[in-house]
């Protein structure tokens, strides 16, 4: 599990403001999806989705002014069985919630 809180945007709507020269492309399995990560620290920045190449999954932790803890609940996928390969597998396997200590 990668542990990325991914938000969706359309291809072309993401603007990289800093560190573009540090982005490294990683492709695996079907070679359809394109995963970009920081070559300096290793964080996943965004990926072009295999299920819809017009969409990008962007790591919320990489967005200025946004934190994964800003979301009251995040759906969790298993990250192993892609819906295109396993249509009978549940796409969402759970929910991650952040409850701040008061």
Phi and psi in radians as a Rosetta constraint file:
Dihedral C 1 N 2 CA 2 C 2 CIRCULARHARMONIC -1.439 0.35
Dihedral N 2 CA 2 C 2 N 3 CIRCULARHARMONIC -0.534 0.35
Dihedral C 2 N 3 CA 3 C 3 CIRCULARHARMONIC 1.330 0.35
Dihedral N 3 CA 3 C 3 N 4 CIRCULARHARMONIC 0.450 0.35
Dihedral C 3 N 4 CA 4 C 4 CIRCULARHARMONIC -1.660 0.35
Dihedral N 4 CA 4 C 4 N 5 CIRCULARHARMONIC 2.301 0.35
Dihedral C 4 N 5 CA 5 C 5 CIRCULARHARMONIC -1.534 0.35
Dihedral N 5 CA 5 C 5 N 6 CIRCULARHARMONIC 1.677 0.35
Dihedral C 5 N 6 CA 6 C 6 CIRCULARHARMONIC -1.621 0.35
Dihedral N 6 CA 6 C 6 N 7 CIRCULARHARMONIC 2.303 0.35
Dihedral C 6 N 7 CA 7 C 7 CIRCULARHARMONIC -1.925 0.35
Dihedral N 7 CA 7 C 7 N 8 CIRCULARHARMONIC 2.695 0.35
Dihedral C 7 N 8 CA 8 C 8 CIRCULARHARMONIC -1.779 0.35
Dihedral N 8 CA 8 C 8 N 9 CIRCULARHARMONIC 2.435 0.35
Dihedral C 8 N 9 CA 9 C 9 CIRCULARHARMONIC -2.488 0.35
Dihedral N 9 CA 9 C 9 N 10 CIRCULARHARMONIC 2.863 0.35
Dihedral C 9 N 10 CA 10 C 10 CIRCULARHARMONIC -1.407 0.35
Dihedral N 10 CA 10 C 10 N 11 CIRCULARHARMONIC 2.600 0.35
Dihedral C 10 N 11 CA 11 C 11 CIRCULARHARMONIC -1.035 0.35
Dihedral N 11 CA 11 C 11 N 12 CIRCULARHARMONIC 2.250 0.35
Dihedral C 11 N 12 CA 12 C 12 CIRCULARHARMONIC 1.757 0.35
Dihedral N 12 CA 12 C 12 N 13 CIRCULARHARMONIC -0.234 0.35
Dihedral C 12 N 13 CA 13 C 13 CIRCULARHARMONIC -1.663 0.35
Dihedral N 13 CA 13 C 13 N 14 CIRCULARHARMONIC -0.094 0.35
Dihedral C 13 N 14 CA 14 C 14 CIRCULARHARMONIC -1.616 0.35
Dihedral N 14 CA 14 C 14 N 15 CIRCULARHARMONIC 2.286 0.35
Dihedral C 14 N 15 CA 15 C 15 CIRCULARHARMONIC -2.082 0.35
Dihedral N 15 CA 15 C 15 N 16 CIRCULARHARMONIC 2.100 0.35
Dihedral C 15 N 16 CA 16 C 16 CIRCULARHARMONIC -1.491 0.35
Dihedral N 16 CA 16 C 16 N 17 CIRCULARHARMONIC 2.061 0.35
Dihedral C 16 N 17 CA 17 C 17 CIRCULARHARMONIC -1.597 0.35
Dihedral N 17 CA 17 C 17 N 18 CIRCULARHARMONIC -0.494 0.35
Dihedral C 17 N 18 CA 18 C 18 CIRCULARHARMONIC -2.667 0.35
Dihedral N 18 CA 18 C 18 N 19 CIRCULARHARMONIC 2.586 0.35
Dihedral C 18 N 19 CA 19 C 19 CIRCULARHARMONIC 1.451 0.35
Dihedral N 19 CA 19 C 19 N 20 CIRCULARHARMONIC 0.194 0.35
Dihedral C 19 N 20 CA 20 C 20 CIRCULARHARMONIC -1.008 0.35
Dihedral N 20 CA 20 C 20 N 21 CIRCULARHARMONIC -0.567 0.35
Dihedral C 20 N 21 CA 21 C 21 CIRCULARHARMONIC -1.212 0.35
Dihedral N 21 CA 21 C 21 N 22 CIRCULARHARMONIC -0.242 0.35
Dihedral C 21 N 22 CA 22 C 22 CIRCULARHARMONIC -1.665 0.35
Dihedral N 22 CA 22 C 22 N 23 CIRCULARHARMONIC -0.123 0.35
Dihedral C 22 N 23 CA 23 C 23 CIRCULARHARMONIC -1.252 0.35
Dihedral N 23 CA 23 C 23 N 24 CIRCULARHARMONIC 2.340 0.35
Dihedral C 23 N 24 CA 24 C 24 CIRCULARHARMONIC -2.165 0.35
Dihedral N 24 CA 24 C 24 N 25 CIRCULARHARMONIC 2.382 0.35
Dihedral C 24 N 25 CA 25 C 25 CIRCULARHARMONIC -1.550 0.35
Dihedral N 25 CA 25 C 25 N 26 CIRCULARHARMONIC 2.366 0.35
Dihedral C 25 N 26 CA 26 C 26 CIRCULARHARMONIC -2.275 0.35
Dihedral N 26 CA 26 C 26 N 27 CIRCULARHARMONIC 2.271 0.35
Dihedral C 26 N 27 CA 27 C 27 CIRCULARHARMONIC -2.276 0.35
Dihedral N 27 CA 27 C 27 N 28 CIRCULARHARMONIC 2.521 0.35
Dihedral C 27 N 28 CA 28 C 28 CIRCULARHARMONIC -2.596 0.35
Dihedral N 28 CA 28 C 28 N 29 CIRCULARHARMONIC 3.028 0.35
Dihedral C 28 N 29 CA 29 C 29 CIRCULARHARMONIC 0.939 0.35
Dihedral N 29 CA 29 C 29 N 30 CIRCULARHARMONIC -1.842 0.35
Dihedral C 29 N 30 CA 30 C 30 CIRCULARHARMONIC -1.379 0.35
Dihedral N 30 CA 30 C 30 N 31 CIRCULARHARMONIC -0.160 0.35
Dihedral C 30 N 31 CA 31 C 31 CIRCULARHARMONIC 1.135 0.35
Dihedral N 31 CA 31 C 31 N 32 CIRCULARHARMONIC 0.286 0.35
Dihedral C 31 N 32 CA 32 C 32 CIRCULARHARMONIC -1.491 0.35
Dihedral N 32 CA 32 C 32 N 33 CIRCULARHARMONIC -0.907 0.35
Dihedral C 32 N 33 CA 33 C 33 CIRCULARHARMONIC -1.246 0.35
Dihedral N 33 CA 33 C 33 N 34 CIRCULARHARMONIC 2.603 0.35
Dihedral C 33 N 34 CA 34 C 34 CIRCULARHARMONIC -2.117 0.35
Dihedral N 34 CA 34 C 34 N 35 CIRCULARHARMONIC 2.043 0.35
Dihedral C 34 N 35 CA 35 C 35 CIRCULARHARMONIC -1.839 0.35
Dihedral N 35 CA 35 C 35 N 36 CIRCULARHARMONIC 2.202 0.35
Dihedral C 35 N 36 CA 36 C 36 CIRCULARHARMONIC -1.947 0.35
Dihedral N 36 CA 36 C 36 N 37 CIRCULARHARMONIC 2.249 0.35
Dihedral C 36 N 37 CA 37 C 37 CIRCULARHARMONIC -2.337 0.35
Dihedral N 37 CA 37 C 37 N 38 CIRCULARHARMONIC 2.848 0.35
Dihedral C 37 N 38 CA 38 C 38 CIRCULARHARMONIC -1.402 0.35
Dihedral N 38 CA 38 C 38 N 39 CIRCULARHARMONIC 2.172 0.35
Dihedral C 38 N 39 CA 39 C 39 CIRCULARHARMONIC -1.274 0.35
Dihedral N 39 CA 39 C 39 N 40 CIRCULARHARMONIC -0.268 0.35
Dihedral C 39 N 40 CA 40 C 40 CIRCULARHARMONIC -1.494 0.35
Dihedral N 40 CA 40 C 40 N 41 CIRCULARHARMONIC -0.785 0.35
Dihedral C 40 N 41 CA 41 C 41 CIRCULARHARMONIC -2.002 0.35
Dihedral N 41 CA 41 C 41 N 42 CIRCULARHARMONIC -0.270 0.35
Dihedral C 41 N 42 CA 42 C 42 CIRCULARHARMONIC 1.571 0.35
Dihedral N 42 CA 42 C 42 N 43 CIRCULARHARMONIC -0.043 0.35
Dihedral C 42 N 43 CA 43 C 43 CIRCULARHARMONIC -1.176 0.35
Dihedral N 43 CA 43 C 43 N 44 CIRCULARHARMONIC 2.445 0.35
Dihedral C 43 N 44 CA 44 C 44 CIRCULARHARMONIC -1.253 0.35
Dihedral N 44 CA 44 C 44 N 45 CIRCULARHARMONIC 2.200 0.35
Dihedral C 44 N 45 CA 45 C 45 CIRCULARHARMONIC -1.697 0.35
Dihedral N 45 CA 45 C 45 N 46 CIRCULARHARMONIC -0.939 0.35
Dihedral C 45 N 46 CA 46 C 46 CIRCULARHARMONIC -2.827 0.35
Dihedral N 46 CA 46 C 46 N 47 CIRCULARHARMONIC 2.921 0.35
Dihedral C 46 N 47 CA 47 C 47 CIRCULARHARMONIC -2.531 0.35
Dihedral N 47 CA 47 C 47 N 48 CIRCULARHARMONIC 2.533 0.35
Dihedral C 47 N 48 CA 48 C 48 CIRCULARHARMONIC -1.491 0.35
Dihedral N 48 CA 48 C 48 N 49 CIRCULARHARMONIC 2.136 0.35
Dihedral C 48 N 49 CA 49 C 49 CIRCULARHARMONIC -1.288 0.35
Dihedral N 49 CA 49 C 49 N 50 CIRCULARHARMONIC 2.491 0.35
Dihedral C 49 N 50 CA 50 C 50 CIRCULARHARMONIC -1.280 0.35
Dihedral N 50 CA 50 C 50 N 51 CIRCULARHARMONIC -0.654 0.35
Dihedral C 50 N 51 CA 51 C 51 CIRCULARHARMONIC -1.203 0.35
Dihedral N 51 CA 51 C 51 N 52 CIRCULARHARMONIC -0.494 0.35
Dihedral C 51 N 52 CA 52 C 52 CIRCULARHARMONIC -2.655 0.35
Dihedral N 52 CA 52 C 52 N 53 CIRCULARHARMONIC 1.644 0.35
Dihedral C 52 N 53 CA 53 C 53 CIRCULARHARMONIC -1.079 0.35
Dihedral N 53 CA 53 C 53 N 54 CIRCULARHARMONIC -0.197 0.35
Dihedral C 53 N 54 CA 54 C 54 CIRCULARHARMONIC -1.429 0.35
Dihedral N 54 CA 54 C 54 N 55 CIRCULARHARMONIC -0.179 0.35
Dihedral C 54 N 55 CA 55 C 55 CIRCULARHARMONIC -1.885 0.35
Dihedral N 55 CA 55 C 55 N 56 CIRCULARHARMONIC 2.624 0.35
Dihedral C 55 N 56 CA 56 C 56 CIRCULARHARMONIC -2.036 0.35
Dihedral N 56 CA 56 C 56 N 57 CIRCULARHARMONIC 2.453 0.35
Dihedral C 56 N 57 CA 57 C 57 CIRCULARHARMONIC -1.737 0.35
Dihedral N 57 CA 57 C 57 N 58 CIRCULARHARMONIC 2.019 0.35
Dihedral C 57 N 58 CA 58 C 58 CIRCULARHARMONIC -1.891 0.35
Dihedral N 58 CA 58 C 58 N 59 CIRCULARHARMONIC 2.313 0.35
Dihedral C 58 N 59 CA 59 C 59 CIRCULARHARMONIC -1.190 0.35
Dihedral N 59 CA 59 C 59 N 60 CIRCULARHARMONIC 2.014 0.35
Dihedral C 59 N 60 CA 60 C 60 CIRCULARHARMONIC -1.019 0.35
Dihedral N 60 CA 60 C 60 N 61 CIRCULARHARMONIC -0.506 0.35
Dihedral C 60 N 61 CA 61 C 61 CIRCULARHARMONIC -1.179 0.35
Dihedral N 61 CA 61 C 61 N 62 CIRCULARHARMONIC -0.249 0.35
Dihedral C 61 N 62 CA 62 C 62 CIRCULARHARMONIC -1.684 0.35
Dihedral N 62 CA 62 C 62 N 63 CIRCULARHARMONIC 0.000 0.35
Dihedral C 62 N 63 CA 63 C 63 CIRCULARHARMONIC -1.644 0.35
Dihedral N 63 CA 63 C 63 N 64 CIRCULARHARMONIC 2.304 0.35
Dihedral C 63 N 64 CA 64 C 64 CIRCULARHARMONIC -1.041 0.35
Dihedral N 64 CA 64 C 64 N 65 CIRCULARHARMONIC 2.247 0.35
Dihedral C 64 N 65 CA 65 C 65 CIRCULARHARMONIC 1.385 0.35
Dihedral N 65 CA 65 C 65 N 66 CIRCULARHARMONIC 0.127 0.35
Dihedral C 65 N 66 CA 66 C 66 CIRCULARHARMONIC -2.139 0.35
Dihedral N 66 CA 66 C 66 N 67 CIRCULARHARMONIC 2.464 0.35
Dihedral C 66 N 67 CA 67 C 67 CIRCULARHARMONIC -2.250 0.35
Dihedral N 67 CA 67 C 67 N 68 CIRCULARHARMONIC 2.535 0.35
Dihedral C 67 N 68 CA 68 C 68 CIRCULARHARMONIC -1.005 0.35
Dihedral N 68 CA 68 C 68 N 69 CIRCULARHARMONIC -0.408 0.35
Dihedral C 68 N 69 CA 69 C 69 CIRCULARHARMONIC -1.361 0.35
Dihedral N 69 CA 69 C 69 N 70 CIRCULARHARMONIC -0.100 0.35
Dihedral C 69 N 70 CA 70 C 70 CIRCULARHARMONIC -1.273 0.35
Dihedral N 70 CA 70 C 70 N 71 CIRCULARHARMONIC -0.341 0.35
Dihedral C 70 N 71 CA 71 C 71 CIRCULARHARMONIC -1.596 0.35
Dihedral N 71 CA 71 C 71 N 72 CIRCULARHARMONIC 2.264 0.35
Dihedral C 71 N 72 CA 72 C 72 CIRCULARHARMONIC -1.177 0.35
Dihedral N 72 CA 72 C 72 N 73 CIRCULARHARMONIC -0.511 0.35
Dihedral C 72 N 73 CA 73 C 73 CIRCULARHARMONIC -2.687 0.35
Dihedral N 73 CA 73 C 73 N 74 CIRCULARHARMONIC 2.481 0.35
Dihedral C 73 N 74 CA 74 C 74 CIRCULARHARMONIC -2.180 0.35
Dihedral N 74 CA 74 C 74 N 75 CIRCULARHARMONIC 2.261 0.35
Dihedral C 74 N 75 CA 75 C 75 CIRCULARHARMONIC -1.217 0.35
Dihedral N 75 CA 75 C 75 N 76 CIRCULARHARMONIC 2.528 0.35
Dihedral C 75 N 76 CA 76 C 76 CIRCULARHARMONIC -2.036 0.35
Dihedral N 76 CA 76 C 76 N 77 CIRCULARHARMONIC 2.241 0.35
Dihedral C 76 N 77 CA 77 C 77 CIRCULARHARMONIC -1.772 0.35
Dihedral N 77 CA 77 C 77 N 78 CIRCULARHARMONIC 2.767 0.35
Dihedral C 77 N 78 CA 78 C 78 CIRCULARHARMONIC -1.307 0.35
Dihedral N 78 CA 78 C 78 N 79 CIRCULARHARMONIC -0.338 0.35
Dihedral C 78 N 79 CA 79 C 79 CIRCULARHARMONIC 1.292 0.35
Dihedral N 79 CA 79 C 79 N 80 CIRCULARHARMONIC 0.030 0.35
Dihedral C 79 N 80 CA 80 C 80 CIRCULARHARMONIC -1.986 0.35
Dihedral N 80 CA 80 C 80 N 81 CIRCULARHARMONIC -0.889 0.35
Dihedral C 80 N 81 CA 81 C 81 CIRCULARHARMONIC -1.657 0.35
Dihedral N 81 CA 81 C 81 N 82 CIRCULARHARMONIC 1.704 0.35
Dihedral C 81 N 82 CA 82 C 82 CIRCULARHARMONIC -1.165 0.35
Dihedral N 82 CA 82 C 82 N 83 CIRCULARHARMONIC 2.378 0.35
Dihedral C 82 N 83 CA 83 C 83 CIRCULARHARMONIC -0.975 0.35
Dihedral N 83 CA 83 C 83 N 84 CIRCULARHARMONIC -0.508 0.35
Dihedral C 83 N 84 CA 84 C 84 CIRCULARHARMONIC -1.220 0.35
Dihedral N 84 CA 84 C 84 N 85 CIRCULARHARMONIC -0.486 0.35
Dihedral C 84 N 85 CA 85 C 85 CIRCULARHARMONIC -1.658 0.35
Dihedral N 85 CA 85 C 85 N 86 CIRCULARHARMONIC -0.459 0.35
Dihedral C 85 N 86 CA 86 C 86 CIRCULARHARMONIC -2.337 0.35
Dihedral N 86 CA 86 C 86 N 87 CIRCULARHARMONIC 1.277 0.35
Dihedral C 86 N 87 CA 87 C 87 CIRCULARHARMONIC -1.079 0.35
Dihedral N 87 CA 87 C 87 N 88 CIRCULARHARMONIC -0.339 0.35
Dihedral C 87 N 88 CA 88 C 88 CIRCULARHARMONIC -1.498 0.35
Dihedral N 88 CA 88 C 88 N 89 CIRCULARHARMONIC -0.215 0.35
Dihedral C 88 N 89 CA 89 C 89 CIRCULARHARMONIC -1.387 0.35
Dihedral N 89 CA 89 C 89 N 90 CIRCULARHARMONIC 2.523 0.35
Dihedral C 89 N 90 CA 90 C 90 CIRCULARHARMONIC -1.165 0.35
Dihedral N 90 CA 90 C 90 N 91 CIRCULARHARMONIC 2.365 0.35
Dihedral C 90 N 91 CA 91 C 91 CIRCULARHARMONIC -1.279 0.35
Dihedral N 91 CA 91 C 91 N 92 CIRCULARHARMONIC -0.711 0.35
Dihedral C 91 N 92 CA 92 C 92 CIRCULARHARMONIC -1.863 0.35
Dihedral N 92 CA 92 C 92 N 93 CIRCULARHARMONIC 2.230 0.35
Dihedral C 92 N 93 CA 93 C 93 CIRCULARHARMONIC -1.919 0.35
Dihedral N 93 CA 93 C 93 N 94 CIRCULARHARMONIC -0.067 0.35
Dihedral C 93 N 94 CA 94 C 94 CIRCULARHARMONIC 3.068 0.35
Dihedral N 94 CA 94 C 94 N 95 CIRCULARHARMONIC -3.044 0.35
Dihedral C 94 N 95 CA 95 C 95 CIRCULARHARMONIC -2.354 0.35
Dihedral N 95 CA 95 C 95 N 96 CIRCULARHARMONIC 2.335 0.35
Dihedral C 95 N 96 CA 96 C 96 CIRCULARHARMONIC -1.782 0.35
Dihedral N 96 CA 96 C 96 N 97 CIRCULARHARMONIC 2.221 0.35
Dihedral C 96 N 97 CA 97 C 97 CIRCULARHARMONIC -2.139 0.35
Dihedral N 97 CA 97 C 97 N 98 CIRCULARHARMONIC 2.533 0.35
Dihedral C 97 N 98 CA 98 C 98 CIRCULARHARMONIC -2.011 0.35
Dihedral N 98 CA 98 C 98 N 99 CIRCULARHARMONIC 2.048 0.35
Dihedral C 98 N 99 CA 99 C 99 CIRCULARHARMONIC -2.006 0.35
Dihedral N 99 CA 99 C 99 N 100 CIRCULARHARMONIC 1.860 0.35
Dihedral C 99 N 100 CA 100 C 100 CIRCULARHARMONIC -1.143 0.35
Dihedral N 100 CA 100 C 100 N 101 CIRCULARHARMONIC 2.522 0.35
Dihedral C 100 N 101 CA 101 C 101 CIRCULARHARMONIC -1.319 0.35
Dihedral N 101 CA 101 C 101 N 102 CIRCULARHARMONIC 2.315 0.35
